[in-house]
Amino acid sequence: MENAFCEQQTAVLALPSELPSNGRHYLLVFEGELSTRVFPLPGNGTIVIGRGDDTSLQLRDASVSRRHATIRQVDGHAQLEDLASQNGTLVNGDRVIKPRPLASGDTIAIGAVALVYHSSESHDIAPRVPHSVRTIEVGDRSVVIADPAMARMYQLLERLAVSELPVLVCGETGTGKEVAAGALHQFSHRSERPLVSLNCAAIQENLVESELFGYERGAFSGAIAAKPGLLEVASGGTVFLDEIGDLPAAVQAKLLRVIETKRVLRLGDVRERTIDIRVIAATNRDLVKDVVAGRFRRDLYFRLSGATLWLPPLRDRPRELPILAEMFLHDACRHHKRAPMQLSAATQRKLLTMPWPGNVRELKHLMEYVSAAVEDSVVDPHHLRAPMQNERAPVELELEQTNAPVQFRALADEIRELEQARIAAALTAAGGNQRTAAQLLAMPLRTFVFKLKQYGLRRVDEDR
């Protein structure tokens, strides 16, 4: 049952960890009105795209032929070929007549379906002028959009904004998930009401519940006055739950009930309050795998993912990267009250080959460093070396961490804590069903029930 669930959802939500072993080539698929999905490409091989059951990437739109086109990958280089389809295939608006090479960021039109090819392969390429550059204001931020996938993403955001669907925004850290949430709120009819944000990973676990739901005076030690929670404060507006995958299991259950009933109960109170909120959540984790592993509630996942969006990492947006770098450098120079600086052509090529694990946030910090530390008016590649000491190989970092002092305690205590946490999470993910929870942990049912008693966890019949 769980395996079938995982297979079904992989088509809708695919995070970087789910890409093939090379992890460098994929298609971002825009089909329909609600979601994007990621289709990984092999490092070498051919995929067939079409409506037929025998295709590698099956599309549903009636404008797509049964066998419409192929993409062939050889040593990281992609080539697209139209298979004499009825409605033809376009790349960046040009009809494909003969096999055509693809570059990262190329937009492929197959009938009414749009695919954006992305490759993280490092090539010595010069920055290319994008077809169009769009700047939108999201709150106090200016968002520059030059990548075709990001342009389509923000068009989709504008359409989604007028609905009340909950949206799950996925992508690596620093890709702009918070900005996307701000755009969804700003484009919606709720824009006059507050956008309230909570980073679920940045707040202590024992404080998450009181921050979300609020509390009454005397609800716990230190509660000297009543305080409304963020969900209550956001009523009429939007709630943005960043890093939703880090939400504790007990809070997941309560949040699910609030989303379903539109009513919130403060800690220490007996009176529920009606609220009107739209929920936008974001994660850099693979929630599908977390659901299967029992770390995230399945029913909450479905409640949050009315629409699912995936933001491509900066290294896969070569048309946008040099533009963003120049914009950040210009802003940093203005902030430091110095004359404008320029990025040399060699520096722009260097930026295109860097891995950018911190994505847009990392690029912005690097340009701020350059503006403050570099005396020259032209930024050359060697100026980028100082702040990039963290580019050392992960193995080196692991060795350094291994040599650090380790705080030891009784191994049996650590094992018990881990076992208790996993059992509680499995029971939550299974909706209180002990048999299902035991299956998630590959544990005999009798052993599971014994452990529930041992750790004082509530059984399903005690919850009713």
C-alpha positions as a LaTeX table, in Angstrom:
\begin{tabular}{lrrr}
\hline
Residue & $x$ (\AA) & $y$ (\AA) & $z$ (\AA) \\
\hline
Met1 & 0.00 & 0.00 & 0.00 \\
Glu2 & 2.76 & 2.43 & 0.98 \\
Asn3 & 4.86 & 1.49 & $-2.06$ \\
Ala4 & 1.93 & 2.17 & $-4.35$ \\
Phe5 & 1.45 & 5.53 & $-2.68$ \\
Cys6 & 5.09 & 6.41 & $-3.23$ \\
Glu7 & 5.01 & 5.42 & $-6.90$ \\
Gln8 & 1.84 & 7.41 & $-7.47$ \\
Gln9 & 3.18 & 10.59 & $-5.89$ \\
Thr10 & 6.65 & 10.56 & $-7.43$ \\
Ala11 & 5.10 & 11.86 & $-10.65$ \\
Val12 & 3.73 & 14.88 & $-8.80$ \\
Leu13 & 6.52 & 15.68 & $-6.38$ \\
Ala14 & 10.16 & 15.00 & $-7.20$ \\
Leu15 & 12.84 & 16.68 & $-5.16$ \\
Pro16 & 16.56 & 16.70 & $-6.04$ \\
Ser17 & 17.21 & 13.59 & $-3.93$ \\
Glu18 & 14.89 & 11.65 & $-6.22$ \\
Leu19 & 16.80 & 12.47 & $-9.40$ \\
Pro20 & 18.92 & 9.70 & $-10.94$ \\
Ser21 & 22.44 & 9.06 & $-9.72$ \\
Asn22 & 23.95 & 11.68 & $-12.01$ \\
Gly23 & 21.34 & 14.16 & $-10.66$ \\
Arg24 & 22.14 & 16.68 & $-13.40$ \\
His25 & 19.52 & 16.44 & $-16.16$ \\
Tyr26 & 15.74 & 16.71 & $-15.91$ \\
Leu27 & 12.61 & 18.15 & $-17.47$ \\
Leu28 & 10.32 & 20.48 & $-15.56$ \\
Val29 & 6.85 & 19.58 & $-16.85$ \\
Phe30 & 4.01 & 22.12 & $-16.99$ \\
Glu31 & 0.83 & 20.21 & $-17.78$ \\
Gly32 & $-2.56$ & 21.33 & $-16.56$ \\
Glu33 & $-3.32$ & 24.30 & $-14.34$ \\
Leu34 & $-2.26$ & 23.31 & $-10.83$ \\
Ser35 & 1.16 & 21.75 & $-10.50$ \\
Thr36 & 4.60 & 21.21 & $-11.89$ \\
Arg37 & 6.49 & 17.94 & $-11.84$ \\
Val38 & 10.04 & 16.84 & $-12.42$ \\
Phe39 & 11.00 & 14.09 & $-14.86$ \\
Pro40 & 14.62 & 12.88 & $-14.38$ \\
Leu41 & 16.66 & 12.16 & $-17.51$ \\
Pro42 & 19.36 & 9.47 & $-17.75$ \\
Gly43 & 22.96 & 10.49 & $-18.24$ \\
Asn44 & 22.99 & 8.30 & $-21.35$ \\
Gly45 & 19.98 & 6.91 & $-23.20$ \\
Thr46 & 16.81 & 7.86 & $-25.04$ \\
Ile47 & 13.35 & 8.66 & $-23.68$ \\
Val48 & 10.14 & 8.74 & $-25.72$ \\
Ile49 & 7.56 & 11.45 & $-24.97$ \\
Gly50 & 3.89 & 11.05 & $-25.88$ \\
Arg51 & 0.41 & 9.89 & $-24.86$ \\
Gly52 & 1.01 & 6.19 & $-25.50$ \\
Asp53 & 1.33 & 3.63 & $-22.73$ \\
Asp54 & 4.72 & 2.56 & $-24.10$ \\
Thr55 & 6.33 & 6.01 & $-23.70$ \\
Ser56 & 8.92 & 6.95 & $-21.09$ \\
Leu57 & 7.28 & 10.31 & $-20.27$ \\
Gln58 & 3.53 & 9.91 & $-20.67$ \\
Leu59 & 1.49 & 13.09 & $-21.11$ \\
Arg60 & $-2.30$ & 13.30 & $-20.90$ \\
Asp61 & $-3.12$ & 16.29 & $-23.11$ \\
Ala62 & $-5.10$ & 15.42 & $-26.27$ \\
Ser63 & $-2.87$ & 17.67 & $-28.40$ \\
Val64 & 0.07 & 15.29 & $-27.81$ \\
Ser65 & 0.64 & 12.42 & $-30.27$ \\
Arg66 & 0.97 & 8.85 & $-29.00$ \\
Arg67 & 4.70 & 8.93 & $-29.81$ \\
His68 & 5.47 & 12.62 & $-30.13$ \\
Ala69 & 9.22 & 13.19 & $-29.66$ \\
Thr70 & 12.41 & 11.76 & $-28.21$ \\
Ile71 & 15.24 & 13.20 & $-26.14$ \\
Arg72 & 18.57 & 11.43 & $-26.47$ \\
Gln73 & 21.30 & 11.98 & $-23.90$ \\
Val74 & 24.93 & 11.15 & $-24.74$ \\
Asp75 & 27.62 & 12.04 & $-22.18$ \\
Gly76 & 25.54 & 14.85 & $-20.77$ \\
His77 & 24.57 & 16.37 & $-24.13$ \\
Ala78 & 20.86 & 16.28 & $-25.06$ \\
Gln79 & 19.29 & 16.13 & $-28.51$ \\
Leu80 & 15.57 & 16.49 & $-29.28$ \\
Glu81 & 13.85 & 14.89 & $-32.27$ \\
Asp82 & 10.23 & 15.18 & $-33.38$ \\
Leu83 & 8.65 & 11.84 & $-34.38$ \\
Ala84 & 6.48 & 13.21 & $-37.20$ \\
Ser85 & 3.90 & 14.29 & $-34.62$ \\
Gln86 & 0.56 & 15.72 & $-35.67$ \\
Asn87 & 0.96 & 19.12 & $-33.99$ \\
Gly88 & 4.74 & 19.38 & $-34.16$ \\
Thr89 & 7.36 & 20.24 & $-31.54$ \\
Leu90 & 8.78 & 23.70 & $-30.81$ \\
Val91 & 11.96 & 24.76 & $-28.98$ \\
Asn92 & 11.98 & 28.38 & $-27.83$ \\
Gly93 & 9.22 & 29.04 & $-30.38$ \\
Asp94 & 11.04 & 27.47 & $-33.35$ \\
Arg95 & 9.63 & 24.33 & $-35.01$ \\
Val96 & 11.88 & 21.28 & $-34.80$ \\
Ile97 & 12.50 & 19.97 & $-38.33$ \\
Lys98 & 15.59 & 17.83 & $-37.69$ \\
Pro99 & 17.30 & 16.61 & $-34.50$ \\
Arg100 & 18.27 & 19.62 & $-32.43$ \\
Pro101 & 20.67 & 19.98 & $-29.46$ \\
Leu102 & 19.23 & 21.31 & $-26.20$ \\
Ala103 & 20.77 & 23.84 & $-23.83$ \\
Ser104 & 19.82 & 24.27 & $-20.19$ \\
Gly105 & 16.79 & 26.54 & $-19.97$ \\
Asp106 & 15.36 & 25.68 & $-23.40$ \\
Thr107 & 11.55 & 25.56 & $-23.49$ \\
Ile108 & 9.97 & 22.68 & $-25.42$ \\
Ala109 & 6.35 & 22.97 & $-26.57$ \\
Ile110 & 4.70 & 19.58 & $-27.20$ \\
Gly111 & 1.13 & 20.33 & $-28.12$ \\
Ala112 & $-0.29$ & 22.35 & $-25.23$ \\
Val113 & 2.30 & 20.97 & $-22.78$ \\
Ala114 & 5.45 & 22.92 & $-21.91$ \\
Leu115 & 8.69 & 21.24 & $-20.85$ \\
Val116 & 11.78 & 23.11 & $-19.67$ \\
Tyr117 & 15.08 & 21.26 & $-20.07$ \\
His118 & 17.55 & 21.72 & $-17.23$ \\
Ser119 & 21.13 & 20.54 & $-16.98$ \\
Ser120 & 23.66 & 21.13 & $-14.21$ \\
Glu121 & 26.48 & 19.84 & $-16.41$ \\
Ser122 & 29.47 & 22.18 & $-16.18$ \\
His123 & 30.35 & 23.53 & $-19.62$ \\
Asp124 & 32.60 & 26.46 & $-20.44$ \\
Ile125 & 29.81 & 28.60 & $-21.80$ \\
Ala126 & 29.49 & 32.35 & $-22.07$ \\
Pro127 & 26.46 & 34.04 & $-20.51$ \\
Arg128 & 23.58 & 34.14 & $-22.95$ \\
Val129 & 21.19 & 37.04 & $-23.33$ \\
Pro130 & 17.73 & 35.81 & $-22.29$ \\
His131 & 14.74 & 36.15 & $-24.54$ \\
Ser132 & 13.06 & 38.44 & $-22.02$ \\
Val133 & 13.62 & 39.76 & $-18.53$ \\
Arg134 & 10.76 & 40.51 & $-16.20$ \\
Thr135 & 10.91 & 42.26 & $-12.84$ \\
Ile136 & 8.06 & 42.03 & $-10.35$ \\
Glu137 & 7.74 & 43.59 & $-6.94$ \\
Val138 & 6.89 & 41.22 & $-4.09$ \\
Gly139 & 6.56 & 43.29 & $-0.95$ \\
Asp140 & 9.85 & 45.15 & $-0.52$ \\
Arg141 & 11.72 & 42.78 & $-2.87$ \\
Ser142 & 12.34 & 42.99 & $-6.59$ \\
Val143 & 12.25 & 39.61 & $-8.30$ \\
Val144 & 14.12 & 39.30 & $-11.60$ \\
Ile145 & 12.84 & 36.49 & $-13.85$ \\
Ala146 & 14.79 & 35.48 & $-16.94$ \\
Asp147 & 14.73 & 31.69 & $-16.80$ \\
Pro148 & 11.88 & 30.15 & $-18.87$ \\
Ala149 & 10.92 & 27.74 & $-16.08$ \\
Met150 & 10.75 & 30.55 & $-13.52$ \\
Ala151 & 8.73 & 32.71 & $-15.95$ \\
Arg152 & 6.17 & 29.93 & $-16.36$ \\
Met153 & 6.26 & 29.29 & $-12.61$ \\
Tyr154 & 5.26 & 32.86 & $-11.82$ \\
Gln155 & 2.52 & 32.76 & $-14.47$ \\
Leu156 & 1.22 & 29.68 & $-12.67$ \\
Leu157 & 1.52 & 31.49 & $-9.32$ \\
Glu158 & $-0.69$ & 34.29 & $-10.63$ \\
Arg159 & $-3.36$ & 31.79 & $-11.69$ \\
Leu160 & $-3.18$ & 29.91 & $-8.40$ \\
Ala161 & $-3.36$ & 33.12 & $-6.38$ \\
Val162 & $-7.03$ & 33.71 & $-7.23$ \\
Ser163 & $-7.99$ & 30.30 & $-5.85$ \\
Glu164 & $-8.16$ & 29.12 & $-2.25$ \\
Leu165 & $-6.11$ & 26.00 & $-2.87$ \\
Pro166 & $-3.33$ & 25.24 & $-0.38$ \\
Val167 & 0.04 & 25.29 & $-2.14$ \\
Leu168 & 3.17 & 23.27 & $-1.38$ \\
Val169 & 6.35 & 24.94 & $-2.68$ \\
Cys170 & 9.33 & 22.61 & $-3.01$ \\
Gly171 & 12.97 & 23.23 & $-3.78$ \\
Glu172 & 16.44 & 23.48 & $-2.36$ \\
Thr173 & 17.29 & 26.01 & 0.33 \\
Gly174 & 17.71 & 29.52 & $-1.02$ \\
Thr175 & 15.78 & 29.00 & $-4.28$ \\
Gly176 & 13.12 & 31.60 & $-3.40$ \\
Lys177 & 10.33 & 29.61 & $-1.76$ \\
Glu178 & 9.50 & 32.44 & 0.64 \\
Val179 & 9.39 & 34.93 & $-2.25$ \\
Ala180 & 7.02 & 32.61 & $-4.15$ \\
Ala181 & 4.76 & 32.44 & $-1.10$ \\
Gly182 & 4.79 & 36.24 & $-0.90$ \\
Ala183 & 3.79 & 36.45 & $-4.56$ \\
Leu184 & 0.89 & 34.04 & $-4.04$ \\
His185 & $-0.36$ & 36.23 & $-1.20$ \\
Gln186 & 0.22 & 39.52 & $-3.01$ \\
Phe187 & $-1.62$ & 38.40 & $-6.16$ \\
Ser188 & $-4.61$ & 37.10 & $-4.15$ \\
His189 & $-7.70$ & 38.84 & $-2.81$ \\
Arg190 & $-6.20$ & 38.37 & 0.67 \\
Ser191 & $-3.38$ & 40.82 & $-0.03$ \\
Glu192 & $-4.91$ & 43.52 & 2.20 \\
Arg193 & $-4.78$ & 41.12 & 5.15 \\
Pro194 & $-1.59$ & 39.84 & 6.82 \\
Leu195 & 0.89 & 37.28 & 5.51 \\
Val196 & 2.13 & 35.51 & 8.64 \\
Ser197 & 5.22 & 33.28 & 8.44 \\
Leu198 & 6.65 & 30.60 & 10.70 \\
Asn199 & 9.90 & 28.74 & 10.09 \\
Cys200 & 9.14 & 25.34 & 11.58 \\
Ala201 & 12.84 & 24.41 & 11.68 \\
Ala202 & 14.02 & 27.57 & 13.44 \\
Ile203 & 11.79 & 27.42 & 16.53 \\
Gln204 & 12.15 & 25.12 & 19.51 \\
Glu205 & 9.88 & 22.09 & 19.34 \\
Asn206 & 8.19 & 22.86 & 22.66 \\
Leu207 & 7.30 & 26.37 & 21.44 \\
Val208 & 5.83 & 25.50 & 18.03 \\
Glu209 & 2.40 & 24.62 & 19.41 \\
Ser210 & 2.01 & 27.83 & 21.43 \\
Glu211 & 3.26 & 29.95 & 18.50 \\
Leu212 & 0.79 & 28.38 & 16.06 \\
Phe213 & $-2.31$ & 28.04 & 18.23 \\
Gly214 & $-1.77$ & 30.64 & 20.97 \\
Tyr215 & $-2.44$ & 30.22 & 24.67 \\
Glu216 & $-4.49$ & 31.52 & 27.58 \\
Arg217 & $-3.14$ & 33.04 & 30.75 \\
Gly218 & $-1.86$ & 30.34 & 33.08 \\
Ala219 & $-1.77$ & 27.67 & 30.36 \\
Phe220 & 1.83 & 26.93 & 31.34 \\
Ser221 & 4.59 & 28.39 & 33.46 \\
Gly222 & 5.39 & 31.86 & 32.15 \\
Ala223 & 2.03 & 32.43 & 30.41 \\
Ile224 & 1.23 & 35.61 & 32.34 \\
Ala225 & $-1.18$ & 36.90 & 29.67 \\
Ala226 & $-3.27$ & 35.44 & 26.87 \\
Lys227 & $-1.71$ & 35.49 & 23.41 \\
Pro228 & $-3.33$ & 34.65 & 20.05 \\
Gly229 & $-1.39$ & 32.22 & 17.85 \\
Leu230 & $-0.12$ & 32.91 & 14.35 \\
Leu231 & $-3.07$ & 31.06 & 12.79 \\
Glu232 & $-5.47$ & 33.34 & 14.62 \\
Val233 & $-3.49$ & 36.50 & 13.80 \\
Ala234 & $-3.51$ & 35.57 & 10.11 \\
Ser235 & $-7.28$ & 35.19 & 9.91 \\
Gly236 & $-8.47$ & 36.70 & 6.65 \\
Gly237 & $-4.98$ & 36.42 & 5.22 \\
Thr238 & $-2.34$ & 33.80 & 4.49 \\
Val239 & $-0.17$ & 31.56 & 6.67 \\
Phe240 & 3.24 & 30.57 & 5.31 \\
Leu241 & 4.74 & 27.50 & 7.03 \\
Asp242 & 8.36 & 27.26 & 5.96 \\
Glu243 & 10.22 & 23.94 & 6.35 \\
Ile244 & 6.92 & 22.17 & 7.07 \\
Gly245 & 8.74 & 18.82 & 7.09 \\
Asp246 & 10.28 & 19.72 & 10.47 \\
Leu247 & 6.91 & 20.16 & 12.17 \\
Pro248 & 6.64 & 17.81 & 15.21 \\
Ala249 & 4.28 & 14.85 & 14.80 \\
Ala250 & 1.92 & 15.96 & 17.59 \\
Val251 & 1.57 & 19.43 & 16.05 \\
Gln252 & 0.94 & 17.92 & 12.60 \\
Ala253 & $-2.24$ & 16.28 & 13.91 \\
Lys254 & $-3.52$ & 19.52 & 15.44 \\
Leu255 & $-2.68$ & 21.54 & 12.34 \\
Leu256 & $-4.59$ & 19.06 & 10.18 \\
Arg257 & $-7.69$ & 19.54 & 12.34 \\
Val258 & $-7.41$ & 23.35 & 12.11 \\
Ile259 & $-7.13$ & 23.20 & 8.30 \\
Glu260 & $-10.15$ & 20.89 & 8.08 \\
Thr261 & $-12.44$ & 22.68 & 10.55 \\
Lys262 & $-11.18$ & 26.28 & 10.21 \\
Arg263 & $-11.29$ & 26.47 & 14.00 \\
Val264 & $-8.39$ & 26.88 & 16.42 \\
Leu265 & $-8.16$ & 26.10 & 20.13 \\
Arg266 & $-5.66$ & 28.02 & 22.23 \\
Leu267 & $-3.61$ & 26.12 & 24.80 \\
Gly268 & $-5.41$ & 26.18 & 28.13 \\
Asp269 & $-8.75$ & 27.21 & 26.61 \\
Val270 & $-12.00$ & 25.29 & 26.04 \\
Arg271 & $-13.51$ & 27.66 & 23.48 \\
Glu272 & $-12.64$ & 27.25 & 19.80 \\
Arg273 & $-12.28$ & 30.30 & 17.58 \\
Thr274 & $-13.27$ & 30.41 & 13.91 \\
Ile275 & $-10.52$ & 31.50 & 11.53 \\
Asp276 & $-10.30$ & 32.12 & 7.78 \\
Ile277 & $-6.84$ & 31.33 & 6.43 \\
Arg278 & $-5.11$ & 30.08 & 3.32 \\
Val279 & $-2.09$ & 27.85 & 3.96 \\
Ile280 & 1.09 & 27.90 & 1.90 \\
Ala281 & 3.80 & 25.47 & 2.96 \\
Ala282 & 7.38 & 25.03 & 1.78 \\
Thr283 & 10.00 & 22.33 & 2.16 \\
Asn284 & 13.44 & 21.35 & 0.92 \\
Arg285 & 12.76 & 17.75 & 1.94 \\
Asp286 & 11.10 & 14.86 & 0.14 \\
Leu287 & 7.76 & 14.71 & 1.96 \\
Val288 & 6.62 & 11.64 & 0.02 \\
Lys289 & 9.49 & 9.61 & 1.46 \\
Asp290 & 8.84 & 11.15 & 4.88 \\
Val291 & 5.21 & 9.99 & 4.67 \\
Val292 & 6.21 & 6.45 & 3.75 \\
Ala293 & 8.82 & 6.42 & 6.53 \\
Gly294 & 6.24 & 7.61 & 9.07 \\
Arg295 & 7.85 & 10.99 & 9.68 \\
Phe296 & 5.02 & 13.02 & 8.15 \\
Arg297 & 1.26 & 12.48 & 8.19 \\
Arg298 & $-0.18$ & 11.29 & 4.91 \\
Asp299 & $-3.50$ & 13.09 & 5.40 \\
Leu300 & $-1.74$ & 16.37 & 6.19 \\
Tyr301 & 0.45 & 15.99 & 3.09 \\
Phe302 & $-2.65$ & 15.69 & 0.88 \\
Arg303 & $-4.25$ & 18.68 & 2.63 \\
Leu304 & $-1.19$ & 20.86 & 1.99 \\
Ser305 & $-0.51$ & 19.79 & $-1.61$ \\
Gly306 & $-3.62$ & 21.03 & $-3.38$ \\
Ala307 & $-1.07$ & 22.42 & $-5.83$ \\
Thr308 & 2.61 & 21.50 & $-5.87$ \\
Leu309 & 5.35 & 23.73 & $-7.29$ \\
Trp310 & 9.05 & 22.94 & $-7.65$ \\
Leu311 & 11.59 & 25.75 & $-7.96$ \\
Pro312 & 14.72 & 24.82 & $-9.94$ \\
Pro313 & 18.09 & 25.49 & $-8.27$ \\
Leu314 & 20.19 & 28.45 & $-9.33$ \\
Arg315 & 22.84 & 26.29 & $-11.02$ \\
Asp316 & 20.15 & 25.19 & $-13.50$ \\
Arg317 & 19.19 & 28.78 & $-14.40$ \\
Pro318 & 22.18 & 30.00 & $-16.49$ \\
Arg319 & 20.19 & 32.76 & $-18.17$ \\
Glu320 & 19.21 & 34.25 & $-14.84$ \\
Leu321 & 22.43 & 33.81 & $-12.87$ \\
Pro322 & 24.57 & 36.61 & $-14.41$ \\
Ile323 & 21.63 & 39.02 & $-14.32$ \\
Leu324 & 21.01 & 38.32 & $-10.64$ \\
Ala325 & 24.73 & 38.63 & $-9.88$ \\
Glu326 & 24.92 & 42.06 & $-11.50$ \\
Met327 & 21.76 & 43.22 & $-9.74$ \\
Phe328 & 23.01 & 42.06 & $-6.32$ \\
Leu329 & 26.41 & 43.64 & $-6.93$ \\
His330 & 24.81 & 46.95 & $-7.96$ \\
Asp331 & 22.61 & 46.97 & $-4.83$ \\
Ala332 & 25.56 & 46.08 & $-2.60$ \\
Cys333 & 27.71 & 48.88 & $-4.07$ \\
Arg334 & 24.92 & 51.36 & $-3.50$ \\
His335 & 24.52 & 50.12 & 0.08 \\
His336 & 28.27 & 50.48 & 0.72 \\
Lys337 & 28.23 & 53.91 & $-0.99$ \\
Arg338 & 30.92 & 53.05 & $-3.50$ \\
Ala339 & 31.18 & 53.43 & $-7.28$ \\
Pro340 & 29.51 & 50.71 & $-9.37$ \\
Met341 & 31.57 & 47.58 & $-10.05$ \\
Gln342 & 31.55 & 45.26 & $-13.06$ \\
Leu343 & 31.87 & 41.50 & $-13.42$ \\
Ser344 & 34.45 & 40.49 & $-16.02$ \\
Ala345 & 33.45 & 37.96 & $-18.70$ \\
Ala346 & 35.74 & 35.39 & $-17.06$ \\
Thr347 & 34.02 & 35.98 & $-13.71$ \\
Gln348 & 30.60 & 35.47 & $-15.27$ \\
Arg349 & 31.79 & 32.16 & $-16.74$ \\
Lys350 & 33.17 & 31.21 & $-13.33$ \\
Leu351 & 29.80 & 31.93 & $-11.68$ \\
Leu352 & 28.09 & 29.65 & $-14.20$ \\
Thr353 & 30.32 & 26.70 & $-13.23$ \\
Met354 & 29.91 & 27.01 & $-9.45$ \\
Pro355 & 27.59 & 24.54 & $-7.63$ \\
Trp356 & 25.64 & 27.12 & $-5.55$ \\
Pro357 & 24.37 & 24.86 & $-2.72$ \\
Gly358 & 22.89 & 27.99 & $-1.10$ \\
Asn359 & 21.34 & 29.12 & $-4.41$ \\
Val360 & 20.13 & 32.74 & $-4.74$ \\
Arg361 & 20.84 & 33.51 & $-1.08$ \\
Glu362 & 24.44 & 32.37 & $-1.48$ \\
Leu363 & 24.92 & 34.45 & $-4.64$ \\
Lys364 & 23.58 & 37.56 & $-2.91$ \\
His365 & 25.94 & 37.09 & 0.05 \\
Leu366 & 28.89 & 36.57 & $-2.30$ \\
Met367 & 28.17 & 39.83 & $-4.15$ \\
Glu368 & 27.87 & 41.67 & $-0.84$ \\
Tyr369 & 31.27 & 40.26 & 0.15 \\
Val370 & 32.82 & 41.34 & $-3.18$ \\
Ser371 & 31.43 & 44.86 & $-2.81$ \\
Ala372 & 32.87 & 45.21 & 0.68 \\
Ala373 & 36.23 & 43.47 & 0.22 \\
Val374 & 37.39 & 44.04 & $-3.37$ \\
Glu375 & 39.11 & 47.37 & $-4.07$ \\
Asp376 & 39.18 & 47.06 & $-7.87$ \\
Ser377 & 36.29 & 48.27 & $-9.99$ \\
Val378 & 36.31 & 45.08 & $-12.08$ \\
Val379 & 35.64 & 41.75 & $-10.38$ \\
Asp380 & 37.92 & 38.97 & $-11.64$ \\
Pro381 & 37.67 & 35.23 & $-10.84$ \\
His382 & 40.42 & 35.33 & $-8.19$ \\
His383 & 38.31 & 37.80 & $-6.19$ \\
Leu384 & 35.79 & 35.00 & $-5.60$ \\
Arg385 & 38.25 & 32.68 & $-3.87$ \\
Ala386 & 38.18 & 34.05 & $-0.33$ \\
Pro387 & 34.48 & 33.54 & 0.50 \\
Met388 & 34.36 & 30.15 & $-1.22$ \\
Gln389 & 36.41 & 28.22 & 1.33 \\
Asn390 & 33.31 & 26.16 & 1.98 \\
Glu391 & 33.72 & 24.62 & $-1.49$ \\
Arg392 & 36.03 & 21.98 & $-0.01$ \\
Ala393 & 35.00 & 18.42 & $-0.64$ \\
Pro394 & 32.29 & 17.03 & 1.68 \\
Val395 & 34.71 & 14.25 & 2.70 \\
Glu396 & 37.12 & 16.86 & 4.08 \\
Leu397 & 34.36 & 18.49 & 6.06 \\
Glu398 & 33.26 & 15.12 & 7.41 \\
Leu399 & 36.83 & 14.36 & 8.54 \\
Glu400 & 36.98 & 17.68 & 10.36 \\
Gln401 & 33.69 & 16.96 & 12.07 \\
Thr402 & 34.86 & 13.46 & 12.95 \\
Asn403 & 37.90 & 14.88 & 14.75 \\
Ala404 & 35.73 & 17.16 & 16.87 \\
Pro405 & 35.08 & 16.11 & 20.49 \\
Val406 & 32.03 & 13.87 & 20.84 \\
Gln407 & 29.69 & 14.02 & 23.82 \\
Phe408 & 28.97 & 10.42 & 24.86 \\
Arg409 & 26.09 & 9.05 & 26.93 \\
Ala410 & 24.58 & 5.64 & 27.51 \\
Leu411 & 23.87 & 4.01 & 24.14 \\
Ala412 & 20.82 & 2.23 & 25.55 \\
Asp413 & 19.26 & 5.61 & 26.43 \\
Glu414 & 19.79 & 6.91 & 22.89 \\
Ile415 & 18.29 & 3.74 & 21.39 \\
Arg416 & 15.22 & 3.99 & 23.63 \\
Glu417 & 14.68 & 7.64 & 22.69 \\
Leu418 & 14.97 & 6.85 & 18.99 \\
Glu419 & 12.62 & 3.88 & 19.27 \\
Gln420 & 10.02 & 5.88 & 21.18 \\
Ala421 & 10.15 & 8.72 & 18.66 \\
Arg422 & 9.82 & 6.38 & 15.66 \\
Ile423 & 6.89 & 4.49 & 17.20 \\
Ala424 & 5.07 & 7.74 & 18.01 \\
Ala425 & 5.68 & 9.06 & 14.47 \\
Ala426 & 4.49 & 5.81 & 12.88 \\
Leu427 & 1.32 & 5.81 & 14.98 \\
Thr428 & 0.61 & 9.40 & 13.93 \\
Ala429 & 1.27 & 8.68 & 10.25 \\
Ala430 & $-1.05$ & 5.67 & 10.41 \\
Gly431 & $-3.87$ & 7.77 & 11.85 \\
Gly432 & $-3.76$ & 5.80 & 15.12 \\
Asn433 & $-4.08$ & 2.39 & 13.45 \\
Gln434 & $-1.67$ & 0.12 & 15.34 \\
Arg435 & $-1.46$ & $-2.60$ & 12.69 \\
Thr436 & $-0.55$ & $-0.11$ & 9.94 \\
Ala437 & 1.95 & 1.64 & 12.21 \\
Ala438 & 3.61 & $-1.67$ & 13.04 \\
Gln439 & 3.87 & $-2.49$ & 9.33 \\
Leu440 & 5.54 & 0.87 & 8.67 \\
Leu441 & 8.26 & $-0.10$ & 11.15 \\
Ala442 & 8.42 & $-3.76$ & 10.05 \\
Met443 & 7.64 & $-4.69$ & 13.65 \\
Pro444 & 5.39 & $-7.54$ & 14.87 \\
Leu445 & 2.04 & $-6.21$ & 16.07 \\
Arg446 & 2.40 & $-7.79$ & 19.53 \\
Thr447 & 5.81 & $-6.20$ & 19.97 \\
Phe448 & 4.42 & $-2.84$ & 18.81 \\
Val449 & 1.55 & $-2.95$ & 21.34 \\
Phe450 & 4.00 & $-3.94$ & 24.09 \\
Lys451 & 6.22 & $-0.98$ & 23.22 \\
Leu452 & 3.22 & 1.37 & 23.34 \\
Lys453 & 2.60 & 0.32 & 26.95 \\
Gln454 & 6.31 & 0.42 & 27.78 \\
Tyr455 & 6.70 & 4.00 & 26.66 \\
Gly456 & 3.31 & 5.18 & 27.88 \\
Leu457 & 2.10 & 6.10 & 24.41 \\
Arg458 & $-1.65$ & 6.40 & 23.80 \\
Arg459 & $-3.36$ & 3.54 & 22.00 \\
Val460 & $-5.99$ & 4.03 & 19.33 \\
Asp461 & $-8.84$ & 2.85 & 21.55 \\
Glu462 & $-7.79$ & 5.37 & 24.22 \\
Asp463 & $-8.12$ & 8.21 & 21.73 \\
Arg464 & $-11.75$ & 7.46 & 20.95 \\
\hline
\end{tabular}
